[in-house]
């Protein structure tokens, strides 16, 4: 009888230990993060990475693990965005991008195997904008000069953007139709290369995010002719918007981070909380680092960011329809 009792106590002890171990393993499995987080940049260096790096470098302090930037450029951001869309939804692989690669490219490239619904918006971080810029030596001093010259030489004036079917490609296409002109689009692999091509005189103008163009505008080597947003750019208040010039197309540029669809809400909230704390704690330092690029902080929570992205998807669906696509 004593043997049986001892045996029973031993079994109970073993079972208790196993249950305790399983419980601790379950808690460990739910803990996030337990390893570094990758933020995929779907463009070449020189634009998106510069805007998001001040946040990414600080977020690790509050998340408990470092975040690193990994470049996967190509197809107007579709390569990197597609990689994240099909990654395990555990919060360890995110995409850092503008709305172009996640909301616009799926509308224009039916070969991509993702849509805006393939992502969980985490945090909007940066408010930027886009511009049409030309060399300072260009004979076009105003946007009207450019339009007048374009009407005299249909299809002869070239422009470049960060890639085919990105926002900085579509807006000029819609704009050209509205203005009654024809431009020749020569895509680049990112905004940085687009600026380089323009500075080298290989292209007549660039449709570009403000960040890679800002240093050259301030240095006097590039001249901005028009801005794409709803309001004038804070960094270049003298540059008129397309709407001010009498056109209807407009789109601001916001940059943020998104996770694959199905990422647990607790994980999304943890990453957003780290972004929020980074902005609150290092607001002045982040603003200082963003200032040379002519952009500012724009913090949106997951729900706000999701609503804005859906609005952009609807906007560009309308632009494409007006273009016959």
C-alpha positions in Angstrom: 0.0 0.0 0.0 2.9 2.3 0.9 4.5 1.5 -2.4 1.4 2.3 -4.4 1.0 5.6 -2.5 4.6 6.5 -3.2 4.2 5.5 -6.8 1.1 7.7 -7.1 2.8 10.7 -5.6 5.7 10.2 -8.0 3.4 10.1 -11.0 1.6 13.2 -9.8 4.9 15.0 -9.3 6.0 14.0 -12.9 2.7 15.1 -14.4 2.8 18.3 -12.5 6.3 19.0 -13.8 5.2 18.3 -17.3 2.2 20.5 -17.1 4.4 23.3 -15.6 6.9 22.9 -18.4 4.2 23.0 -21.1 2.7 26.1 -19.5 6.1 27.8 -19.5 6.7 26.8 -23.1 3.3 28.2 -24.1 4.1 31.5 -22.4 7.5 31.6 -24.1 5.8 30.9 -27.5 3.4 33.8 -27.0 6.1 36.2 -25.9 7.1 38.8 -28.6 9.7 39.5 -29.6 12.3 36.9 -28.8 14.6 37.6 -31.7 15.4 40.6 -34.0 12.8 42.0 -36.4 13.5 42.5 -40.1 11.9 45.5 -41.9 12.0 44.9 -45.6 12.6 48.0 -47.8 11.1 47.2 -51.2 13.1 50.0 -53.0 16.7 50.9 -53.6 18.6 52.9 -50.9 18.1 56.6 -50.9 14.5 57.3 -50.1 12.2 55.1 -48.0 15.1 53.8 -45.9 16.3 57.4 -45.1 12.8 58.3 -43.9 12.1 55.2 -41.7 15.6 54.7 -40.3 15.2 57.3 -37.5 12.2 55.4 -36.2 13.5 51.9 -36.8 16.7 52.6 -34.9 14.8 53.8 -31.8 12.0 51.3 -31.7 14.2 48.4 -30.7 14.8 50.2 -27.3 11.1 49.8 -26.5 10.4 46.6 -28.3 13.2 44.7 -26.6 14.8 43.4 -29.8 16.6 45.3 -32.6 15.0 46.1 -35.9 17.1 46.0 -39.1 16.5 47.2 -42.6 16.8 44.6 -45.4 16.6 45.7 -49.0 14.5 43.7 -51.6 13.9 46.2 -54.5 12.3 45.5 -57.8 9.0 45.9 -59.8 8.0 49.2 -58.2 8.2 47.7 -54.7 6.3 44.5 -55.6 9.3 42.2 -54.9 9.8 43.3 -51.4 6.1 43.7 -50.6 5.3 40.3 -52.1 8.0 38.7 -49.9 6.4 40.1 -46.8 2.9 39.3 -47.8 3.9 35.6 -48.0 6.1 35.6 -44.9 5.0 33.9 -41.6 2.6 36.3 -39.8 4.5 36.4 -36.6 5.8 40.0 -36.6 9.4 39.2 -37.4 9.2 40.2 -41.0 7.6 43.6 -41.8 7.6 45.9 -44.8 8.6 49.6 -44.6 7.1 51.5 -47.5 4.9 54.2 -49.0 1.4 53.4 -50.1 2.7 52.8 -53.6 3.9 49.2 -53.3 1.0 47.9 -51.1 -2.0 49.8 -52.3 -1.3 50.9 -55.9 0.9 48.2 -57.4 -1.7 45.4 -56.9 -4.2 47.5 -58.9 -1.8 47.8 -61.8 0.1 44.6 -61.9 -2.2 41.6 -62.0 0.8 39.3 -61.8 1.5 40.1 -58.1 0.1 37.6 -55.8 -1.0 40.0 -53.1 -3.3 42.9 -52.5 -3.7 45.6 -49.8 -5.8 43.0 -47.8 -2.6 40.8 -47.6 -1.2 43.2 -44.9 -1.9 44.3 -41.4 -1.1 48.0 -41.2 1.0 48.6 -38.1 2.0 52.3 -38.0 2.2 55.3 -40.3 5.3 57.2 -39.4 6.2 59.9 -42.0 4.4 62.5 -44.0 6.1 63.3 -47.3 5.2 64.3 -50.7 6.2 64.1 -54.4 7.3 66.6 -56.9 8.1 67.2 -60.6 11.7 68.4 -60.8 14.0 69.4 -63.6 17.6 70.5 -63.8 18.2 74.1 -62.7 19.7 74.7 -66.1 16.4 73.6 -67.8 14.6 76.3 -69.8 11.3 75.4 -68.0 11.0 77.9 -65.1 7.4 77.0 -64.3 5.0 74.1 -64.7 3.2 76.0 -67.5 6.5 76.3 -69.4 6.8 72.5 -69.2 3.2 72.0 -70.4 3.7 74.4 -73.3 6.9 72.7 -74.4 5.2 69.3 -74.1 2.4 70.3 -76.4 4.9 71.4 -79.1 6.8 68.1 -78.9 4.4 65.2 -78.1 6.2 62.2 -76.7 9.6 63.8 -76.9 9.9 64.9 -73.3 11.1 62.2 -71.0 10.5 61.7 -67.3 11.5 59.0 -64.8 10.1 57.7 -61.6 10.9 55.1 -59.0 9.3 52.4 -61.1 6.6 51.4 -63.5 3.0 51.6 -62.0 4.1 53.3 -58.8 2.3 56.4 -57.7 5.0 58.6 -59.2 4.4 57.0 -62.5 0.6 57.0 -62.4 0.1 60.6 -61.3 2.1 62.0 -64.2 0.3 59.7 -66.6 -3.1 60.9 -65.3 -1.8 64.5 -65.2 -0.6 64.3 -68.8 -4.0 63.1 -70.0 -5.7 65.9 -68.1 -3.3 68.5 -69.5 -3.6 67.1 -73.1 0.1 66.2 -73.4 2.2 63.0 -73.9 5.4 62.2 -72.0 7.8 59.3 -72.4 8.2 57.4 -69.2 11.6 55.8 -68.5 11.4 54.0 -65.2 14.3 53.8 -62.7 14.9 51.2 -59.9 14.0 53.6 -57.1 13.9 57.4 -56.4 17.6 57.6 -55.8 18.5 56.3 -59.3 15.7 58.5 -60.8 17.4 61.6 -59.3 20.8 60.5 -60.5 19.5 60.1 -64.1 17.9 63.5 -64.0 21.1 65.2 -62.5 23.1 63.5 -65.3 20.9 65.0 -68.0 19.8 61.6 -69.3 16.1 62.4 -68.5 14.3 65.7 -68.9 12.5 65.5 -65.5 11.7 63.3 -62.6 8.5 62.5 -60.8 9.9 61.8 -57.4 9.4 61.6 -53.6 10.6 64.8 -52.0 13.3 63.2 -49.8 15.8 62.2 -52.5 15.2 65.5 -54.3 15.4 67.9 -51.3 19.2 68.1 -51.0 19.6 68.9 -54.7 16.8 71.5 -54.6 18.4 73.2 -51.7 21.8 73.0 -53.4 20.3 74.7 -56.5 20.9 71.8 -58.9 17.3 70.8 -59.3 14.2 73.0 -59.8 10.8 71.9 -58.4 7.8 72.8 -60.7 4.8 71.3 -58.9 3.9 69.3 -55.8 1.4 66.4 -55.7 -0.2 66.8 -52.3 -3.4 68.5 -51.2 -1.4 71.3 -49.5 2.0 72.9 -50.2 5.1 71.1 -48.9 6.4 72.4 -45.6 9.9 72.2 -46.8 9.2 74.0 -50.1 6.3 76.4 -49.5 6.9 78.3 -52.7 6.2 75.3 -54.9 2.5 75.2 -56.0 0.4 72.1 -55.9 -1.2 70.6 -59.0 -4.6 71.6 -57.7 -3.5 75.2 -57.4 -2.4 75.0 -61.0 -5.8 73.9 -62.0 -5.5 70.1 -62.1 -7.6 67.6 -60.1 -5.0 64.8 -59.4 -3.5 65.0 -55.9 -2.0 62.5 -53.5 0.2 63.0 -50.4 2.8 60.4 -49.6 2.8 58.7 -46.2 5.4 56.1 -45.2 4.9 53.4 -42.6 5.3 49.7 -41.6 3.0 46.8 -42.3 2.9 43.1 -41.3 1.6 40.1 -43.1 -2.1 39.4 -42.9 -2.9 37.2 -39.9 -0.3 38.7 -37.6 -1.8 38.6 -34.1 -3.3 41.8 -32.9 -1.1 41.6 -29.7 2.0 41.6 -31.9 0.8 44.5 -34.1 -0.1 46.5 -31.0 3.3 45.8 -29.5 5.1 47.1 -32.6 2.9 50.1 -32.8 3.5 50.8 -29.0 7.2 50.8 -29.7 6.8 53.2 -32.6 4.6 55.5 -30.4 7.1 55.5 -27.5 10.0 56.2 -29.9 8.2 59.2 -31.3 7.2 60.5 -27.9 10.7 60.0 -26.4 12.9 61.1 -29.3 10.5 63.5 -31.1 13.0 66.3 -31.5 15.9 64.1 -32.6 13.7 62.3 -35.2 12.5 65.6 -36.6 16.1 66.9 -36.9 17.1 63.8 -38.8 14.0 64.1 -41.1 14.5 67.8 -41.8 17.1 67.5 -44.6 14.6 65.4 -46.5 11.8 67.9 -46.3 9.4 65.6 -44.4 7.9 65.4 -41.0 6.5 62.9 -38.4 3.0 61.5 -39.1 2.0 58.9 -36.6 -1.1 56.9 -37.2 -2.3 53.9 -35.3 -3.1 50.6 -37.1 -6.8 51.5 -37.6 -6.1 55.0 -38.8 -3.4 53.8 -41.1 -5.7 51.1 -42.5 -8.5 53.6 -43.3 -6.1 55.9 -45.0 -4.6 53.1 -47.2 -8.0 52.0 -48.2 -8.8 55.6 -49.3 -5.6 55.7 -51.4 -6.6 52.4 -53.0 -9.9 53.8 -54.0 -8.3 57.0 -55.3 -5.9 55.2 -57.6 -8.6 52.8 -58.8 -10.4 55.9 -60.0 -7.3 57.4 -61.7 -6.6 54.1 -63.5 -10.2 53.9 -64.6 -10.0 57.4 -66.0 -6.8 56.3 -67.9 -8.7 53.4 -69.4 -7.1 50.7 -67.3 
